[in-house]
Amino acid sequence: MRALSSIGCAFTLAALGSACGPSLKKCTASSDCGVGYQCSLSICVPSADAGGSGGGAGGGGVGGGAGDPCVGISCPGSTQCAGGGCVARYLGLTLTGPSRTAAPSAGLIAALTVVPGRTAADPESLSLSSVAPDGGTAVGVMLRVDAGLYGATAQLPAEGTHVWTASFADAGLSASLQIGVDRTGPSLSIFLPSAPVRAQTASLTEIDALAIGAWRRDERMKVRVVSDAPDVSAASVVVRLEGTDGGASSFDGGARCDGGPFCWEVEVDFAAPPMNAYRTRFAVSATAADALGNLSAIADGGQPQVTRWKWSRALPSGFAEVIPALDEAGNVYVSHFTAQVVESYDPTGALRWSLTGQAYPLAPMLGTAQGGSPAMVWLAGASDRTAFSSVSPSVPIGWVNTVTSSASTLPALGVTATANDPIARETAFVALTSPYQLLGHRLGAVVPQPTYVGERAFTEIWPVIARGKVWTLTGNSAGTAIAITPVSMRDAGADELSPGMPELGHAGGRARLAATAQYLFRSWVGAGQGPDLTAFDLSDGGVQWESKPPDAGDGDGLSTPVVGAGDVVFVVHSPASAPSLLCRVALGSQAWLCRSQDVSPGGAALGQGGLLYIGATGGLEVRRQSDLALQWTAPANQPALTALLDCSRDAAGNKLAGRPGVLYGGPFPAGATRLHAMIVDSRGLDPTAPWPLFRHDPRNTANLDSALAPFSCP
């Protein structure tokens, strides 16, 4: 037998409420204490032994009256005299404590039960013994802590079953308690499902050929955590995803499943952890605790591969350098002159319709639904223009066989009202050469084609719309009075548009425009003077700022600017004899920050979360807007001449809340033959950018007032 290291507690008035047992009973009179106890110093304490040797009236506690059968009978303390014999005072003994624990010790309470009608004579202590899991024994005592109650602290140094026994030998009573000690966490196993089956046809594939069987960045996976231990706490289950770049996210919650004594499913979101790569692997692990709080070891669930590939679609033969457009439901539209095809796909990549024999080399432009009618697809070519319903495009509705010209610009889309027709109507504009004019088409109007005719107009500048005016380049026949002229869209006559103010003068050359609420930004390439970037005040036409890229030279190119928050401008500088560069410059600054090489002249796209997307010969690049730091690149088979950003949507065009965004990239460089959709972390366009795309918005309207909300994600 080995001595217990610590059994029992000594109680004093200052130790009331000790954890070793219940508190002593307080009192104001002996009647508060019950049989066998009296009130002393406001505490119930055992009464003095009753009776005595004497016996007259009023003598000992039992009395000594004549005829008492217990006179002269002396009984052991655990018994009392009744009817002339010694009978047991106590009916039984109980021992209570935890049945299972992970703690190093546990409190024990023993309770004596008095036979009804008899008086208690509690001993000061009870005997206590234990048998450890290895068979070792120990003895000690339990001290009285209250009437009929005894307390002790059981030390539990080892795992296994400990047996504790409290004994009142004089009364022949004992009680035992088994305490299971468990300090080992549950063993877990993880089961991962396979990724969904992907579609693949001759024209459309959802399969990333370099990551077959991979999950997509925008998908969720249900991880199954199982254990042979039935007492695993479901609330403690945590599943962790950790990427190869160190980014990680943890997931809890979940629901029960069928798969063993304990089975729990937790849904993880592959979009949650940082992922600075086009493809990567995420390590899956899980932990949990049992009901006693014992934590499991980390369970390894493997490393499923994750890709940003959404779908890729083969374009008809002859497609090259395609600039796509989107409608407000996220449907994609592409057009190409050589292939003479216009096609539309839904957000899943499925073909909606295809029109052949349509030779329009420039990017489609999408209108909005008007009076219950579907949006229009506006197309402009060198010799003519046309417009189709975006739902049933077999019959052209507007701009059919109109003015023939030698060249045409990309269109811009606004709303006009004339003196003879005050109804606000959707109107598309292009600038033409031969004849020199700005040509519009007012959808549904009796006189549908208002024009502004000048001596000269230049298709080297694509019109944009800001402050209710179309800004385009006009000049005289001698080329000596060339200006960016604002043409009013609301004060026009029945069939003629009116020039407005202010004109923004400059020498001849080629320009690209973007606008904010206050400024018109112009990237300019002029003969003999190299490229420059200028900001004009839209109120008075004054030059607010002008700057040139570093090492600019004659013959260099400068892309259409895109403008982010705080009037920070992003352009592509294409030196005549060096690779093109992506550059960042803030309004009012001469400090240009240029990064990357061989980037697309189509320019950048500004996405939510402060990210920038631009095509390059080595693959799409994703950079921070703040410093152009590279975040990740897509492989060379995922380029983009221009990148359009949208929300994740279902096939019907409904936005999917809380999901990553989608980038649509047209082929770059020339000769690429597929249109790609990839999953990006920007949930749509940058809502703080006044001009986030080269034609302002995914509809390609080039109109500062066109709403970006249809492409902002919930």
ZABA-366216 format. One line per field, with one value per residue (C-alpha): residue in one letter; x, y, z. Coordinates in pm, 1 decimal, decimal comma. Each point is the difference from the previous one (the first is absolute). Layout:
! ZABA-366216
res: c(a|...)
u: c(X|...)
v: c(Y|...)
w: c(Z|...)
//
This chain:
! ZABA-366216
res: c(m|r|a|l|s|s|i|g|c|a|f|t|l|a|a|l|g|s|a|c|g|p|s|l|k|k|c|t|a|s|s|d|c|g|v|g|y|q|c|s|l|s|i|c|v|p|s|a|d|a|g|g|s|g|g|g|a|g|g|g|g|v|g|g|g|a|g|d|p|c|v|g|i|s|c|p|g|s|t|q|c|a|g|g|g|c|v|a|r|y|l|g|l|t|l|t|g|p|s|r|t|a|a|p|s|a|g|l|i|a|a|l|t|v|v|p|g|r|t|a|a|d|p|e|s|l|s|l|s|s|v|a|p|d|g|g|t|a|v|g|v|m|l|r|v|d|a|g|l|y|g|a|t|a|q|l|p|a|e|g|t|h|v|w|t|a|s|f|a|d|a|g|l|s|a|s|l|q|i|g|v|d|r|t|g|p|s|l|s|i|f|l|p|s|a|p|v|r|a|q|t|a|s|l|t|e|i|d|a|l|a|i|g|a|w|r|r|d|e|r|m|k|v|r|v|v|s|d|a|p|d|v|s|a|a|s|v|v|v|r|l|e|g|t|d|g|g|a|s|s|f|d|g|g|a|r|c|d|g|g|p|f|c|w|e|v|e|v|d|f|a|a|p|p|m|n|a|y|r|t|r|f|a|v|s|a|t|a|a|d|a|l|g|n|l|s|a|i|a|d|g|g|q|p|q|v|t|r|w|k|w|s|r|a|l|p|s|g|f|a|e|v|i|p|a|l|d|e|a|g|n|v|y|v|s|h|f|t|a|q|v|v|e|s|y|d|p|t|g|a|l|r|w|s|l|t|g|q|a|y|p|l|a|p|m|l|g|t|a|q|g|g|s|p|a|m|v|w|l|a|g|a|s|d|r|t|a|f|s|s|v|s|p|s|v|p|i|g|w|v|n|t|v|t|s|s|a|s|t|l|p|a|l|g|v|t|a|t|a|n|d|p|i|a|r|e|t|a|f|v|a|l|t|s|p|y|q|l|l|g|h|r|l|g|a|v|v|p|q|p|t|y|v|g|e|r|a|f|t|e|i|w|p|v|i|a|r|g|k|v|w|t|l|t|g|n|s|a|g|t|a|i|a|i|t|p|v|s|m|r|d|a|g|a|d|e|l|s|p|g|m|p|e|l|g|h|a|g|g|r|a|r|l|a|a|t|a|q|y|l|f|r|s|w|v|g|a|g|q|g|p|d|l|t|a|f|d|l|s|d|g|g|v|q|w|e|s|k|p|p|d|a|g|d|g|d|g|l|s|t|p|v|v|g|a|g|d|v|v|f|v|v|h|s|p|a|s|a|p|s|l|l|c|r|v|a|l|g|s|q|a|w|l|c|r|s|q|d|v|s|p|g|g|a|a|l|g|q|g|g|l|l|y|i|g|a|t|g|g|l|e|v|r|r|q|s|d|l|a|l|q|w|t|a|p|a|n|q|p|a|l|t|a|l|l|d|c|s|r|d|a|a|g|n|k|l|a|g|r|p|g|v|l|y|g|g|p|f|p|a|g|a|t|r|l|h|a|m|i|v|d|s|r|g|l|d|p|t|a|p|w|p|l|f|r|h|d|p|r|n|t|a|n|l|d|s|a|l|a|p|f|s|c|p)
u: c(0,0|131,8|-109,2|-223,5|179,5|-291,6|-337,9|-249,7|-39,7|8,9|-273,1|-12,7|-234,3|228,9|-15,7|-373,1|-80,5|328,8|8,5|57,7|-370,4|-323,5|-5,9|-78,3|-359,6|-58,0|-265,4|-159,9|-148,9|45,6|-339,0|162,4|248,4|-205,3|33,6|343,1|126,3|-14,3|71,4|330,4|158,6|-258,7|122,3|-171,7|229,9|-58,6|-180,8|164,5|-66,9|-355,7|-86,4|228,2|38,5|-239,9|-357,1|-239,5|-252,9|176,9|322,7|189,4|-100,0|-174,2|-143,6|-16,1|-367,3|-137,9|-81,0|238,4|128,1|324,8|103,7|345,0|54,2|310,0|8,8|290,2|2,4|-135,6|-303,6|-251,4|-227,5|-355,7|-239,4|277,6|239,9|263,7|-115,5|181,2|-16,7|89,6|-179,1|275,5|309,1|43,6|315,9|-28,6|246,3|61,8|-24,3|243,1|251,5|320,4|92,3|290,5|-233,8|-368,1|-218,2|-174,1|-306,9|-123,9|-343,8|-142,4|-374,7|-169,8|-273,4|-327,4|-88,7|352,1|265,6|335,0|331,6|235,7|362,5|260,5|135,4|-50,9|262,2|95,9|194,5|82,4|119,1|193,8|-11,5|331,6|-134,0|172,7|-197,0|-17,9|-190,8|-110,8|-298,3|-296,4|-70,7|-345,5|-96,5|-367,8|-266,3|36,3|234,8|370,2|241,7|336,4|208,0|94,8|334,3|-10,4|354,6|-48,6|-244,6|-230,1|-263,7|48,0|-219,8|-67,4|-172,4|-132,8|-59,6|-171,2|129,5|-190,1|-326,6|101,1|-57,0|208,9|-49,4|218,9|41,1|182,0|163,6|120,7|295,1|42,6|259,4|38,2|-164,5|-217,1|152,1|-140,0|-14,6|-84,2|-181,0|-12,0|-246,2|105,0|-43,7|-319,3|-5,5|95,9|-157,7|206,7|-113,1|172,0|-54,5|-23,6|203,4|-14,9|305,9|334,7|229,9|286,7|-213,5|-232,4|-226,7|67,2|-246,6|-76,6|81,9|-371,1|-119,0|-75,3|84,0|-154,0|273,7|-101,7|166,3|-51,5|118,2|-41,2|-44,3|-371,9|50,8|161,8|-144,0|-150,0|36,2|377,3|55,6|215,5|111,6|287,6|101,8|357,6|144,7|351,6|58,5|-79,4|-349,9|-252,0|-362,5|-181,5|-357,6|-236,2|-370,9|-132,9|-243,3|-6,5|52,1|-11,1|342,3|90,5|-41,0|76,1|-43,9|-9,6|2,3|147,8|-30,9|319,9|21,7|294,5|-58,0|75,3|378,5|239,9|106,6|276,6|20,4|-201,5|21,5|103,4|-65,0|-173,7|94,5|-311,8|27,6|-237,6|1,5|-266,3|-34,9|-197,1|-257,0|279,0|185,4|280,7|124,3|69,9|316,5|-16,9|-155,7|139,5|-256,9|233,8|54,3|-270,2|97,3|-186,6|-11,6|-136,6|-109,6|-375,5|-48,7|159,4|-181,9|132,2|-65,4|-93,1|291,8|153,8|-64,7|287,7|34,1|-363,0|-137,0|-303,6|-296,1|-253,0|-365,1|-150,5|-80,0|363,2|-45,8|313,5|12,5|285,5|36,6|267,3|40,3|207,4|-220,0|-312,6|-163,4|-175,4|-65,8|-144,8|62,3|-168,0|205,4|69,1|151,2|-296,3|-74,9|-312,1|6,5|234,6|-37,0|212,9|68,3|34,2|330,4|43,1|361,0|-56,6|-118,5|-375,1|-182,6|-298,1|-296,1|-255,3|-351,2|-242,9|-371,3|-8,4|208,0|335,0|328,9|150,7|333,2|158,1|264,9|209,1|211,4|186,6|-280,5|-314,3|-146,5|-278,5|-185,9|-166,4|-216,2|224,1|-260,8|-118,2|270,3|-107,2|-159,4|191,1|-197,3|205,5|294,6|-54,4|173,4|46,3|268,7|292,7|339,2|363,3|59,7|-196,8|79,6|-113,1|-347,7|-103,6|-345,2|-209,3|-353,1|-128,9|-310,4|-58,9|-221,3|-233,1|16,8|41,8|-16,9|331,5|123,6|303,2|241,9|319,8|271,0|297,3|243,7|42,0|254,4|-121,1|-244,3|135,2|-274,6|-115,4|-284,0|-257,6|-298,2|-292,8|-171,8|-368,4|1,4|-181,8|316,1|248,2|333,6|101,5|343,2|261,8|174,3|336,6|258,7|203,5|-40,5|263,3|-50,9|330,1|-198,1|-276,3|-287,6|-82,6|-293,6|20,9|-222,1|-267,8|232,6|178,0|370,0|157,1|268,4|-94,5|186,0|6,6|100,7|345,0|66,8|87,5|-291,2|-21,7|-178,4|-169,5|-354,6|-283,1|-322,9|-320,4|-227,4|-304,1|-26,7|10,6|-243,5|-203,7|285,3|312,7|213,2|140,0|362,2|49,7|267,1|276,0|217,2|328,3|259,6|313,7|206,1|-72,6|68,7|-175,6|-175,1|-184,0|-234,4|-134,8|-201,2|-79,1|-256,5|250,0|260,6|37,7|319,8|168,5|286,9|152,7|246,3|98,7|247,3|339,4|-88,6|-41,2|-279,9|-144,4|-282,3|-219,6|-287,5|-249,2|-251,4|-345,0|-140,2|222,8|228,4|313,2|301,6|31,9|297,9|225,6|267,2|211,7|114,2|370,9|223,3|-289,5|94,6|-144,7|-205,3|-84,1|-354,2|-222,1|-314,4|-344,4|29,8|-196,7|-52,9|-10,0|-88,9|167,4|46,8|284,7|49,1|119,0|124,0|214,7|307,1|119,8|345,3|73,6|292,9|-50,5|-257,6|-316,6|-30,9|-288,9|23,7|-166,3|-4,7|-214,2|-167,5|235,5|308,5|294,5|109,8|-84,7|18,9|39,1|4,7|-29,7|84,5|-175,5|-339,7|-315,7|-66,6|-364,0|77,5|-80,2|-317,6|-45,5|-161,4|-154,7|252,9|258,2|114,0|91,9|-20,4|188,2|81,1|360,6|176,2|102,6|-359,0|-243,5|159,3|-166,5|156,3|-79,1|-124,9|191,5|352,0|-40,9|146,2|-62,5|-244,6|-27,0|1,3|-211,8|185,9|75,6|-311,0|-217,9|80,7|-232,3|7,4|-255,7|-137,1|-360,9|-101,8|-334,7|-163,2|-42,6|-340,5|-215,4|-104,8|-302,3|222,4|-89,0|287,7|137,0|44,4|334,3|182,5|318,6|-15,9|51,7|237,9|-68,5|307,9|6,5|290,4|340,4|225,5|-154,6|-49,4|-136,9|-320,8|-184,0|-201,4|80,0|-196,6|203,6|-79,2|153,7|-7,2|-143,9|-374,4|-75,1|131,4|167,8|-296,5|230,3|139,1|-176,7|126,4|110,4|8,9|123,1|-362,1|-112,0|-219,5|-49,0|-274,7|265,4|-219,1|288,8|-248,3|96,3|-365,9|-53,0|-75,2|266,6|-243,6|-108,5|361,0|40,6|-28,0|-211,0)
v: c(0,0|345,7|313,8|238,1|319,4|214,4|-123,8|191,0|363,8|171,1|257,0|301,0|294,8|182,6|-282,4|-14,2|-82,0|-183,5|-210,0|-313,0|-31,5|189,7|294,5|-42,1|85,9|342,7|57,9|250,3|-258,7|-370,9|-68,2|90,4|-288,3|-318,1|-305,5|-54,1|352,8|329,3|359,0|133,5|325,7|3,3|-341,3|-339,5|-232,7|-347,6|-0,8|-146,9|-372,5|-53,6|-177,9|-58,1|-227,5|185,2|1,3|196,9|219,7|251,3|-199,6|-136,7|41,0|-335,7|52,5|-256,7|-28,4|-312,4|-276,5|112,4|-319,2|168,5|92,6|-135,4|-106,5|141,0|-15,4|63,7|343,9|-127,8|-141,3|119,4|-169,6|-64,2|-237,5|-121,4|-88,7|166,5|78,7|161,7|376,0|3,6|-143,4|34,9|173,1|150,5|123,8|246,3|162,6|15,8|-319,1|132,6|280,5|124,7|201,3|-93,6|-15,2|-20,5|83,8|-287,8|31,7|-276,6|20,0|-195,4|-62,2|-19,8|-255,6|192,9|77,4|-52,4|249,7|57,0|-34,8|74,2|-104,1|267,7|-190,9|-296,1|-232,8|41,2|-237,2|-17,8|-244,0|158,1|-125,2|-179,6|-179,2|219,5|87,3|293,0|88,6|320,2|164,9|215,2|279,4|108,7|327,5|16,5|-209,5|-345,0|125,4|-72,1|135,6|-88,7|76,8|-300,4|22,1|-148,6|-16,2|-268,6|-76,2|-294,0|-105,1|100,3|-168,6|199,1|-144,8|186,8|-210,0|44,3|-321,3|36,4|12,9|-265,5|241,3|66,0|151,3|-11,7|225,0|-60,8|301,6|-37,8|228,8|85,0|248,6|-122,7|195,7|-181,1|-148,2|160,4|-100,3|231,1|-98,3|236,0|-28,7|18,2|324,8|32,5|-152,3|260,3|48,3|-39,2|30,0|79,0|373,1|43,9|-148,4|45,5|-220,8|153,8|-229,7|70,1|-67,4|-286,0|-86,9|332,8|202,3|354,8|311,9|91,2|-338,7|-135,0|-350,6|-203,7|-153,3|-308,2|-39,9|-339,1|-160,7|-324,3|205,7|59,8|299,8|240,8|347,5|112,0|362,5|-47,6|-127,9|239,4|-64,1|204,0|78,9|113,7|96,6|-42,3|375,3|-17,8|142,7|-191,8|4,6|-202,3|-125,9|-130,6|-70,2|-282,7|-287,8|-363,7|-272,9|-379,5|-154,2|-137,1|71,7|362,6|152,6|370,5|194,8|349,0|207,3|177,5|281,0|-3,8|373,2|88,5|-43,8|224,3|-155,8|185,2|-250,5|-118,9|-359,8|-124,6|-266,8|53,5|-220,6|-119,4|-73,4|-33,0|8,5|-72,6|-59,8|-255,5|77,8|29,2|261,1|-228,4|136,8|-236,6|-12,3|184,4|-230,4|22,6|-5,0|33,7|285,3|36,8|211,4|324,4|194,4|334,7|-151,0|40,9|-76,6|46,8|25,7|-50,7|299,2|-39,2|-23,2|336,7|162,4|212,7|277,0|-22,1|264,6|-148,7|180,9|-94,9|80,2|68,2|-370,6|-97,7|-144,7|28,6|141,6|-20,3|115,9|-35,3|139,6|-279,2|-276,2|206,0|-141,2|152,9|-237,6|12,7|-236,7|-23,3|27,7|-374,7|22,4|-161,0|141,6|219,6|84,1|46,4|231,6|-52,5|238,7|293,9|174,6|237,0|23,9|214,1|-90,8|-46,9|249,9|-96,8|217,3|-45,4|-140,4|265,3|-9,0|-375,8|-56,0|-175,3|185,9|75,4|-122,1|296,4|-76,7|237,4|-73,0|202,2|8,1|-38,1|-53,4|-213,4|-86,7|-324,6|-115,8|-173,1|-276,6|-57,0|144,2|-140,0|325,0|331,0|278,7|313,4|152,4|-221,8|102,8|355,2|245,0|-174,6|124,3|-89,0|-42,9|-14,6|15,6|-212,5|117,6|184,5|-31,0|274,0|131,9|288,3|212,0|245,5|302,4|-194,1|-320,7|76,0|-367,7|-117,2|-273,1|-225,5|135,9|-147,2|226,2|-58,8|235,5|-52,3|89,4|66,0|149,1|184,7|-5,9|-124,6|-238,4|-114,2|-230,2|77,0|-328,5|11,8|359,8|115,7|180,7|-247,8|134,8|340,1|107,8|261,8|87,4|175,1|77,2|-285,3|-268,3|-248,3|-363,4|3,5|101,0|-222,2|209,0|-3,0|146,6|216,1|274,7|-71,5|66,9|-211,9|88,1|-61,9|143,2|251,2|253,2|203,2|-128,5|151,6|-174,7|327,6|20,8|-342,8|-39,7|-251,4|125,1|-69,7|-69,4|46,9|-302,6|183,3|332,7|-137,7|83,5|-261,2|-133,6|187,9|-1,6|324,7|70,7|112,3|149,1|-11,8|-121,0|-159,8|105,5|-189,6|-83,1|-294,5|-354,3|-294,4|13,7|-223,8|139,6|-78,7|223,6|69,1|236,5|286,0|-90,5|-134,9|-205,4|-25,4|-227,2|154,1|-107,2|279,8|-1,1|128,3|54,9|-339,2|-111,3|203,9|-21,7|306,0|81,3|265,2|166,8|-87,6|331,0|241,0|-214,3|110,9|-228,3|-106,4|-230,5|-142,6|-267,5|-229,7|-354,8|-43,2|-36,5|86,4|24,5|78,1|-291,2|-132,8|-113,9|71,0|-202,6|116,5|112,2|-158,8|208,8|-128,0|157,4|333,0|66,7|-250,5|-81,4|-332,5|-18,8|-225,9|173,7|-169,4|126,0|-20,4|-237,1|-160,5|-217,5|171,1|100,1|32,0|340,1|176,0|375,5|214,4|322,1|290,1|-220,9|-40,5|-322,3|-295,4|-351,9|-254,9|-377,3|-313,9|-42,9|-109,5|86,6|35,2|336,2|-54,6|138,0|-100,3|-90,8|125,0|-249,0|8,1|-43,1|234,3|-246,0|61,0|-251,8|28,5|-237,4|-77,4|-228,9|-217,9|-23,2|216,4|195,8|100,7|295,0|233,3|338,8|173,4|-95,9|-235,3|-286,1|-332,2|-230,2|-289,7|-83,7|-223,3|-234,8|98,1|-176,9|239,6|342,9|295,7|288,3|167,6|-136,1|38,0|-57,2|-123,3|-177,1|-374,0|-85,1|-300,2|-87,2|232,4|295,2|18,7|127,8|-247,3|177,6|-16,8|-173,0|107,4|191,2|-114,7|140,2|-43,8|29,4|30,6|-148,8|169,2|3,8|-35,9|-357,7|-121,4|-185,4|-31,5|218,9|-67,6|46,6|-15,3|43,3|307,7|139,3|337,0|-24,5|207,5|342,9|239,1|202,5|292,9|33,5|258,8|-158,9|-359,1|-141,7|126,9|64,1|80,1|-306,8|-359,6|114,2|211,2|312,4|250,7|202,6|133,1|-12,2|-367,3|-185,7|-233,5|-145,4|-288,9|-122,3|58,6|-321,7|-78,7)
w: c(0,0|-79,2|181,1|-190,0|-88,9|111,1|118,9|204,7|97,7|337,2|37,4|230,4|19,0|-239,3|-253,5|-64,8|-358,4|-67,0|-314,0|211,3|90,5|64,2|244,4|374,4|86,3|148,5|267,5|236,6|241,1|71,7|-157,3|-335,4|28,9|25,9|218,0|157,3|-64,3|182,9|-95,9|126,6|-120,9|-285,4|-125,8|41,1|195,3|146,5|336,3|310,2|55,4|127,5|318,4|284,2|291,5|199,0|-69,2|204,5|-154,6|-213,5|14,4|-297,3|-352,8|-22,0|336,4|263,3|60,9|155,1|-245,0|-274,7|-163,5|-111,4|353,9|55,9|-358,4|-171,1|-383,0|-243,6|-164,5|-328,7|179,6|251,8|255,2|-99,5|183,3|220,1|-282,9|-218,5|-349,1|-296,5|-25,2|-370,7|-297,1|-260,8|-138,2|-350,2|-176,7|-289,3|-241,5|-376,0|-199,0|-268,4|7,9|-152,7|309,7|231,1|301,4|83,7|297,7|184,0|224,3|233,3|162,4|297,4|1,7|344,5|63,7|21,9|361,9|127,4|95,0|-168,7|172,7|-288,4|36,5|-65,9|-301,3|-229,5|-136,1|-368,3|-220,6|-367,9|-263,8|-289,3|-363,3|52,5|310,3|255,0|314,5|237,8|317,7|165,8|166,9|-90,9|249,5|103,6|-168,4|96,6|167,6|-151,0|-272,9|-54,2|-257,1|-150,0|-309,2|-211,8|-175,9|-351,5|-133,4|-264,9|-279,2|47,0|255,2|364,4|266,4|319,4|307,8|302,9|316,0|338,2|159,7|330,8|-189,3|-249,0|-287,6|-312,9|-347,7|-310,3|-304,3|-328,3|-165,4|-357,0|-75,7|-370,4|-117,8|-358,7|-283,1|-252,5|-314,1|-317,4|-363,5|-292,7|-319,3|-299,0|-289,8|-361,5|-189,8|-207,8|-345,4|-261,1|-340,8|-311,6|-361,2|-326,7|56,7|378,9|281,4|375,5|46,7|78,4|-196,2|242,7|307,7|-88,9|290,7|172,0|198,3|-113,3|198,2|20,8|130,8|347,4|120,1|282,0|214,9|201,0|341,8|169,0|325,2|188,8|317,0|58,2|228,0|-248,7|45,6|-332,3|103,0|24,7|-355,3|-205,1|-357,6|-141,5|-358,1|-50,2|-336,0|-126,6|40,8|371,7|-14,7|207,7|118,2|265,7|-8,2|269,9|27,2|-211,7|39,7|105,5|-255,5|-13,5|30,7|342,9|370,6|-84,5|-347,5|-77,2|-328,0|-25,4|-317,1|-104,2|-253,3|-240,3|-57,8|362,8|39,5|-191,6|-328,2|-183,1|-281,3|-296,5|123,3|341,5|260,9|330,9|295,5|186,2|372,6|293,4|379,4|260,2|372,7|199,2|268,3|258,1|-205,1|-117,1|-333,1|-286,0|-199,7|-332,9|-257,4|-353,7|-279,2|-296,7|-247,3|-265,0|-300,6|-67,1|-327,3|-115,7|-331,8|-49,8|-366,4|-338,1|-327,6|-351,5|-224,0|-364,9|-238,2|-76,2|336,1|126,0|256,8|105,0|236,4|179,3|153,7|267,5|49,1|341,2|47,5|-53,8|-350,6|-214,4|-355,6|-251,9|-358,7|-265,1|-349,4|-154,5|132,8|-78,8|311,6|298,3|291,9|349,3|294,2|337,0|324,2|-7,7|-350,7|-177,0|-345,4|-6,2|-369,5|-294,5|-299,3|-308,8|-282,9|240,6|-76,2|294,5|115,0|308,3|348,2|51,2|220,0|213,7|82,4|274,9|-4,2|-121,7|80,7|36,3|-312,8|36,5|-19,3|-340,5|-132,7|-184,0|-262,9|-209,7|-305,0|-257,5|-255,2|205,2|342,8|138,4|320,0|103,2|285,9|253,6|35,6|-360,7|-223,9|-335,1|-122,2|26,7|165,1|-52,2|-184,2|-302,5|-325,1|119,7|-97,0|-165,0|110,8|-43,0|375,3|323,9|368,8|287,4|98,2|314,5|153,7|156,5|27,4|-213,7|-28,3|-286,1|-42,1|-227,9|205,1|372,1|97,0|145,5|-233,0|4,0|-258,9|-142,3|-146,9|-229,0|-166,0|-374,4|-262,3|-355,0|72,1|302,7|253,8|336,4|-71,7|252,0|4,8|232,6|72,0|-94,6|-120,5|-316,7|-104,7|143,3|-123,8|132,1|-122,0|65,9|-326,7|4,1|-261,2|140,6|260,8|105,3|79,1|188,4|304,5|132,9|135,4|369,3|189,6|311,0|142,6|-259,5|-293,4|-257,2|-10,7|-338,6|-224,9|-272,0|-208,1|-319,5|-336,6|25,8|327,6|173,1|243,5|154,3|333,1|223,5|-41,6|242,8|-186,2|196,3|20,2|139,0|-184,0|-352,2|-274,6|-178,5|-207,8|97,3|310,8|136,5|92,3|355,3|219,1|94,8|-286,7|95,5|-255,3|-103,0|-305,9|-224,7|108,2|167,1|335,5|244,5|262,5|347,2|230,6|362,2|146,5|-25,0|-261,4|-350,8|-18,4|-338,4|-97,3|-309,5|-264,3|-234,9|-282,2|105,4|363,1|160,5|235,3|281,5|249,7|58,8|234,3|-119,0|230,0|-136,0|122,2|-191,5|-216,4|181,3|17,8|362,7|-37,2|-266,7|31,0|-214,7|77,9|72,5|-305,2|-231,6|-365,2|-337,6|-128,9|346,1|74,5|298,3|74,0|100,6|363,3|279,9|311,5|356,8|332,8|67,3|-374,8|-28,8|-368,3|-142,5|-360,6|-215,6|-144,0|-315,9|-98,8|-370,8|46,9|342,6|178,3|117,8|366,5|243,6|169,5|291,5|54,1|230,0|-115,6|68,7|21,9|-235,9|172,1|-222,5|140,8|-280,2|37,0|-209,9|-366,5|-316,3|141,3|-203,8|-168,4|91,4|344,4|353,4|187,1|357,2|234,3|344,1|279,5|-151,9|-268,3|-363,1|-285,7|-329,1|-281,5|-87,9|-243,7|293,8|127,9|189,7|286,0|325,4|181,8|286,7|-111,4|279,9|-111,2|-300,9|207,3|-173,9|183,3|-241,6|-369,6|-216,2|-233,7|-356,9|-128,8|203,0|-148,5|-45,8|-245,5|219,8|325,8|108,3|362,2|124,6|293,4|26,9|-147,3|-75,6|-355,2|29,7|87,8|369,7|212,7|254,0|332,3|173,7|-283,8|-181,9|-324,4|-358,4|-259,0|-371,2|-220,9|-374,6|-196,3|20,4|-188,0|-343,7|-101,5|334,1|-65,2|330,6|231,9|364,9|320,6|319,0|367,6|159,6|350,8|-103,3|39,0|-307,3|-92,2|240,0|135,0|83,1|-353,9|-220,3|-326,9|79,6|-357,0|-332,1|-111,2|356,9|68,3|-116,1|-239,4|-182,1|9,2|52,9|204,1|343,0|105,5|-89,1|320,5|135,9|256,4|-229,8|25,8|375,1|194,9|309,1)
//
